[in-house]
Amino acid sequence: MIITNSCHRWLPVLARKVFQYWNEETVREIEAVTPADEDTPVEALIEFFDLERFVSKMGASLPQMN
């Protein structure tokens, strides 16, 4: 993504609306529930992040894991 001078218009909105809850406490809460172990199976990550739903909205499907 190329960032241009037009960023000055949407960055304050992004900061105010999207990241209004971004603080140390919420980051710790997210870290506590997000699978981050390097041995986490791909299937667990797909399920946790609900990736099948997002991929299907794009008209695609995830490959079957064997």
C-alpha positions, 0 to 999 in steps of 0.5 A: 500500500502506498501512503500518500499525502491524503493520509492526513484525512483518514489517520485521525478517523482511524485512530479515533474509531478503530484504535480507541480501545488499543491500550496495554490492558486490551493488548494483554487480553488479546495476547492471552487468548490468541494462540501464539505457540510456534507448535500451534497446528495450522488447523487451530489457527484457521479455526481461531481466526475464522479464516474459512469464513473470510476466504469463502467471502472471497469466493475461494476455499482453503486447501484441505490439510492432510 
